[in-house]
Amino acid sequence: MNIVTMEELATELNVDLTTEEMSTITSLIESAKALIKSAIKLNVTDEQLLKINGELYNRLIKTLATSLYYDRELTSGYSKGTMIMLTNLRSEALGVSDEV
């Protein structure tokens, strides 16, 4: 499984792929990945998270990047859905880490 692309997220958001939008969406995906990894509190790579649960990791990236697209400051914090996915991915990552 591959990590979500800028094109996939732009299609999901129904956004025209102008140069500015491509740059913004790429940046938001990178920000989402950084926030997710920070919340997991392990030194993990994209490849490791994709292996642990690629579908969940990609959905979480898309969800968080979408939240950032519409509210760069996340003024209301993470949505409940984001928190559920983040908690599940974190527990799966920690469980894999404990097994090693």
N, C-alpha and C positions, 0 to 999 in steps of 0.2 A: 504494500500500500504506500502511496506517495502522499506527501503533505499537501494540504489545500493550496491551490494556486490563486493568484490575483484574479485571473480570468474567471475561475469558478465562483469566487466570492462576488465579483462584479455582476455576473449573471444572476446569482441568487438575489443580489440587492437591486437588480434591474437598473444598473448604472451604465451609462455610455462610457466607453473606454477612451476618454480623452487622455492626453498626456498627464494632465493634472490629477485626474481621477486614478489613473494607474499608479502614479507615485503615492497618492494618499492611501490607497487600498494596500499597496505593498508595505508601506510604513505601518499601517494599522495591524496587518498580519504579524509583522515582526514584533510590534508592541504587545499584541495578544500572547504570542509565544513566550516572550520575556516575562509577562505577568504570570502566566501559567507555571512556568518553571520556577519562578520565585515563590509561588504559593506552595508548590510541591516540596520545596526546601531540600532537594537532592540535586547533585550535580548530574543531570540527565541530558541526553541529547534528543533531538527530534526523532532520530532513528530508533532510540530506545523506547520512547513514548509511543511511536507508531507500532512497534512490536508488541508492547504491553496491551494497548487497545487503540488501534489506529482510527477506528470509526469514532470513538468517543473523543479522542484528541482533536481530530479534524472538526468535529461538530463544535467542540468547545472553542477552538480557534475562530471558527466562523461566527459563533454567537457573541464572543467577546469583541471581535473586530467590528461586528455590526453595531454593538452597543457603543463602541468608541467612535464609529462613523457618525452616529446621530448625536452623541454627547461625549465630546472629547475629554471632558472632566469627570465623567461618570458621577455626576452630581448626586444620583440616588444610590451609588454604590453598585455592586454586582447584583444582577437579577437573581431571583430564586432559582431559576433554571441553570444559570451559570454556576451558582454555588453548589447545586446538586451534582452537576457534571464534574466540577472541580474536586469536590469531596470524593466522588467515586474514582476519578483518575488518580488522585493523590493516594488513596488507600490502596489501589492496585499497584501503583509505583512503589509504595513503601512495602507492600507485601512481597513484591518481586525482589526488592532490595534486601529484605530480611532472609529470603531464601538463598541468597548468594553467599 
